[in-house]
Amino acid sequence: MAQDNGGKQLLHLVFGGELEAIDSTTFRDLTKLDIVGIFPDYKSAHVAWKAKAQATVDNAQMRYFIVHMHRLLDPDSAA
């Protein structure tokens, strides 16, 4: 599914897991990371992130993140 971004895919990864402390981004157990998926645009990644974040709201140490994979794949791009 290509987006109208000048022919470029703007891939985003959504993942999360339990952190060692709420003021940290160090995961408690890397083998238990929840890889939600890779999405073709930020909007769909945000929808997935929000659903997971809301579903785990009772666990203060559980955090989900959106990674802009397109920036990692092509760091010189201004997209």
N, C-alpha and C positions, 0 to 999 in steps of 0.2 A: 504494500500500500504506500504509494509515494505521495508526499504532500507537495503543495505548491510553494516550494522554497527554492526556486531557481534550479530545480532538478536534484537538489541535495536532500539526503535523508538526515533528519535531525533526531538521531536516536537518543533515548533516555532510559536509564536503568533505574528501577525502583527495588530497593532491598532494605532489610532492617534486621534488628536483633536486640537482645538484651545487653545493655551497657553495664560496665563494672560500677560506674557511679553516674549520677544524673548530670554532673558537670563535666563529663568526659565524652569522648567519642571512641573509647576503647571497648571493644565487645568482650563480653564475659566468656563466650564460647564460640569460636569461629565455625565449628562444625554444625552449629545450630542456626546459622544465618538463614533468614527467610528471603529467598530470591523471588520477588513478586513477578518480575518480567521485564522485558525490553519493549519500549513503546515508540511509535513513529513520530511523536511530537510531545511537547511539554504539556499540553492540555490533557491528553489522555494519561500521561504519566502522573499528573497531579491528581486526577480522579482516582487512580489506583492507590496512590500514596495516601490520600485523604481517607479512603475507605479502610485501609490497614491501620492508619494512625488512630482513627476513631474506634476501631474494633479492639484495640489494645490500650485504650485510655486508662483502664484501671491499673495497669502496670507502669509505674512512673519511670522505670528504667528501660522500657521498650521504646526504641526509636526507629523510625523509617526515614530513608533518605532518597533524594532524586539525584542521580549522577548524569550530567550532560555528556554522554558518551561521544557525541559529535565533536565536542571540544577537545577530547582526548585523542580522537582519531585524526583530527586535522587542526592542530593548535594554532596554525598561522591564519586560519579562516576567521573572518569577522562575524560569522553567523551567530 
